[in-house]
Amino acid sequence: MSHPIVDIHTHVYPQSYMDMLRSRKTVPYVHDPASGAASRLIILSSDDSESIPLDQRGRPVDSSYSDINVKLAFMRRHGITTSVVSLANPWLDFVEPNEAQIWAEKINDDLEATCARVNDAADPEGVRALHEKQTLFAFGALPLSAPSADIVAKEIARLKTLPHLRGVIMGTSGLGKGLDDPGLDPIWAALQDTDSLLFLHPHYGLPDEAFGGPEATDRYGHVLPLALGFPLETTIAVTRMLLAGVFDRFPRLKILLAHSGGTLPFLAGRIESCIAHERKFTANGGDTQGPRTDHPFFPPLDGKEEEPWLSVTTNYKAINTTLADDTDSIKDVLGGNAVRILDLK
């Protein structure tokens, strides 16, 4: 292989983390069935229902979660040259406040030691090119439940001194109140000031009620909360950051979004239009009356409705830029598909 293949969304549970989860009896926890079957990881409250036999709750966790040799074998099997590993949800958010800093330092030191051990063994003399060996780096975990944001900021700064740590991972609930919580400002500042990358990952999905209640979750397992809930959770969380002005206050904040950004890439234009109009509404102190019906929606803000509408021209630009010289596809997207599907000939 002539170029590196890097996996930045790959999770591990260090043995110390697994031991901590095994010591717990409430979510999150790990249960070891008496039958000797695979251990079970219970991280969603819906998985901890009394109606579900204990040995069937949550999901099975085998050695692939904690044995780094299994991770390396996976990398070899798929031609991955470098992995940036991280804890998965629920990270350290559930840890008692007085223990949060201790556990964050322990977990992050474990991740650093594992990466160093693997990388040194893979290339003891440091002479081989990156794509000729397997290497590990990591995103650190944050002590978000600590008594003060200063403790979190201190750990962010400390992570910059660990050679194999390349940023931090955090859930979309932040300190528990969402990512537009002003209490997160010291953490955003610490990330920006240290030029640290934040890998933002959904936490628990959307409430069961969004999918039909606990009964639907029982019927369909993790499909609804994970396949749909996680991407939508990311979309909502980041949009709240945008609306709260987080990116205005911290313009150098670097964020990597899990799962391709949820549905943000598809809804960015719609969100932008809503923001532009909402902030001009008379109800919000502006001088433009908001739309009263579904049609026409999002007219030009200057009131000159006879001029091209941004909502239309933006779509034209996106289609032509994305498809470039593929004129047949441009024609299909602009009208050909609709003619065919709706039989408009």
N, C-alpha and C positions, 0 to 999 in steps of 0.2 A: 504494500500500500504506500502511495507516495504523498499522502496528506493525512493530518490528524482527524480523527473522528471523536468528537467530544460530547459526552452525555452530561447535561447539567441538572437534569431532573431525575435523580436516583437516590433513594432513601436507604438509610441504615439505622438500626437500633443498637448502639454499643451495649456490651454485656451489662455494664453498670446501669444503663437505662432499663434494660429488661428486668434486672433484679429489682429495681425500684418499683416497676409496674407489678411484679409478682408479689410484692409486699402489701399491695393495696387490695381492698375489697369493694371499692366504689369506682365508677367510671372516672378516668380510664384505668384498666387493670388487665393483667394477664392471668388466665386460668389454665392450669395444667390438669387435664382429665385423668382420673384414676385409672382409666383403661390403657393409658400409655399412648393414646392418640396425640396428634399434633396439638400444641398449645393453642389457646384461643385468645385473640386480642380484642377487647371490648372497648371501643372508643366513642361510640355513639350511644346516647341515652336510650334511643329506640331499640338498640341491641340488648339492653339490659332488662328487658321486660320479664316479669315473673312467669309470663305465659310461655317463654322460650326455655327449654331445658338448658341448664348451665353449660353442659358440654357442647351445646350447639350455638351458643351466643357468639356474636362478633364474627371474626374471620380467623382462619387458621394461620399461625405464624410458625414457619419452620426455620431452618438454619440460614435460609437466604436473607432473612431480615437482619441477622447479627454476625454471621460468619463472613469475614471479608474475603476469604478464599472462594466462597461461592460467588461473591460479587465479581471477583477477578475472572472466574471461569465464565460467567455470563458475558463479561466484556470480551474475552477471547472468542467466544462462540459467535459474537455479533460484530467482530472487527472494531470494537470501541477501544481507542487508544488512551483516552483520559476521561475519568469520571469526577464530577464535583458532587460529593455525597452530602447529605443533610438528614437531620431528623425529620420524620413525617409528623403530621398532626397526631396528638395535641402538643407536641414539643414540650416546653416546661411551664406552660401557662397555668397548670393546675397545682403546681408546687406551692407549699405554704410560704408566705412572704419571707419569713425569717430564714428559710432554707434556699430561696431562689438563687441567690448569688453563688452559694456553695455548689449547687448542682450545675449551674451554667458553667462555672469554671471547670468542674470535673468532666462534664460531657465534652466541652470544647477541647480540653487538654487530651481527652481520650481520642477525639477525632484527629487532632494534630499528631499524636503519637502514632496512630494507625497509618496516616498518610506518609509520615516520615519513614516508618518501617517498610512500607510497601515500595516507596520510591527509592530508598537506599538499596533495597534488595534487588530491585529491577535494574538499577544502573549504579553499582557501587562506586564506579570511578567517574561517573558523570560525563561519559564520552559519546553516548549514543544519542541520535536525534530523537525528538519527541515522538515521532510516528513509528519508531522502531521498538517502543516499549510501552508498557501499561503504567500509567501514573494516576495517582489519586490526589485530589484537593477537596476542600470542604467549605460549606457554609455553616457558620456558627449559630448556636441557639442563644436566645436572649432570655434573661431573667425577668420577664414582663410582670410577674406577680410580686416583684420586690417592693418594699415599702415606698421607694421613691424612684423617679425617673433617672435621677443622678446615678443610681447603681447600674441601671441599664446602659446609660451613656458610658460609664466607666468600663463596662465589659466590651462595648463596641470599640473603644480605644485600645483595650488590651488585645483584642483579636487582631489588630493591625500588626502586633509584634510577633504573632505566630506565623511562621513561614508558609504554611500550607493552607491557611484560612483565606478565602477569597471573597468574603462578604458574610451576610447573615440571612437567615430565613425567619419569616414572621407570618403569622396567620392574619386573615382579613378582619378578625374581631379586635385586633389591637390589644388595648388594655381591657377589653370587654365591652366597650361602648361604640365600637366602629372606628374607622380610620379618619373620620372628621372630628374626632375627640381632641379638643385643645390640649388635653393632658399629654398627647403624643408629641407636641411641638419640641420638647427637649430631645426626644429621640430622633425626630427628623433632623434637628440641628446637628446632633452628634454624627449621624450618618453622612450628612452633607459635609461637615467640617473635616471628617476623616476620609472623605472620598470613598466611602464604603458602599458596595452594591447590596441592595435589598432584594432578596428573592421572596416575592409575595405569593403566598399559597392559601387557598381557601381552607376554612377551618372545619365547620360542621355542616355545611350546606344550608339549605333553607328549611324552615319549619315543616314538620310532617304535613301540616294542614295544607301547605301549598301543593301537595301531591295527592290529596285525598284522605289524609289522616293516617293514623297508625295501621289501620287495616290494609291500606294500599302498600305501605312499607313492608308489612309482613308478607304480602303476596308477592311483591316484586323484588324483595331484597334490597341490594345497594344500587340497583339500576337508576332509580329516580334521584336519590340524594347525591350520588356520586356523578353519574353521567350528566344530569341536568343541574342539580343543586350547586355543585362546585363551580362550574363556569358562570352561572348566574350570580353566585355569591361574589365572585371576583369582580364581575361587571358592576354590581351595585356598590361594592366597597370602594372601588377606584373612582367611580362617578361621584360618590360622596366626598372624596378627597378633592376632586376637581371643583365641585360646587362650594366647598368650604374654603377654597383659596390656598390649599396646602402647597400647590405647585407655584403659586405666586409668591408665597413667603419663603419657599425653599426651592428656587429655580434650578439648583445644581443637584437635586436629589436624583439618585440613579436607582431605578426600580426595574426588576425583571419579573414579568407576570407569568405565573404557571398556566398551563393548558392553553397556550396561544392567546392569552388575554381574555379568556372566557368569550363573551359575545361582543366585547368592545370593538374589535375590528369591523364588525358588521353594523354596529349601532352608532359609531362615532359621528357620522353625519347627522343622524336623527337627534343625538344628544346635543350636538353643537347648535342645531336649529332651535331646539327647545330652550337652551341657555340664552341664545341671542334674543329670543322673543320674550321669555319670562322676565328678563332684566329690563325690558323696555315697557312692560305692562304698566298701565296707570295704577293698578292695584299695588305695584311694587315701587311706586314713586317715579315711574317713567312717564312718557307722554304719548305712548301708543296703546290703543285699545287692543286687548288680546282677542284672538279669534273666538267667535261665538259658536261656530258649528264646525263640522268635519270638513266642510268645503266652503271657501278655499282655505287651505291650511298653510300657515307660515308665509304670508305675503311679504313683499319687500318692506323693510323697516322704515324706509323713507316715504312710504305711502304712495310711491309711483308704481302702481300695479301694472301699468302698461309697459314697463321695462322688464327685461329678462329677470326671472326669479332665481335667486341663488340656489334654492332647493332643486331646480331643474338643471341649471348650468353646472353645478357641482357634480351631478350624476353623469352628464355628458363628458366632463373632463375625466372623471374616474374611469369610465368605460374606455375612452379613447387612449388614455395613458396606459392602462393596464394591458389592454389587448394589442396596442401599438399597430403593427402592420398586418395583423390578422383581420383583414377586412371582412371576411365571411363571418367570423365570430362576432365582430362589432355589429354587423347587420342583424345577426340572430338575436343578440341581447337587446338591441334597440327596437326590434319589432318582429323579426322573423319567428322567434320562439312563440310569441303571443299569437301570431297569425296561425301557426301550426297547432298549438295546443287548444286555442279557442275556436279553431276553424273559421277564421275571419276572412278567408278568400272570397 
